[in-house]
Amino acid sequence: MWWEILPSAGIVFAALLAPHGAYWALNKLTHNGKSCARDWRDGPHFEDYTLYLRDIRLTGSEYVPRGLESIPDLKD
């Protein structure tokens, strides 16, 4: 009858739910539960962060873009 499909449906449901549970457990273990946390010292964001720090160091503001005239000349 109709209840004969319940074991198969349970197996399919568990197989579809397993990756979500594994991701949740690994996220808790590796990122302390912060799913959107960024590590600025590693990965593709590192170059953006170094440019961000360069802009602050050279111009004093990361929001106001300035050109090459803002970089001081080195005197030999």
TAFEN-V370760 format. One record per helix or strand of 3 or more residues. SS is the DSSP state (A for helix, B for strand). FROM is the first residue (numbers start at 1). LEN is the number of residues. If there is no record, write none. Layout:
BEGIN
SS,FROM,LEN / SS,FROM,LEN
END
This chain:
BEGIN
A,2,30 / A,45,15 / A,68,3
END
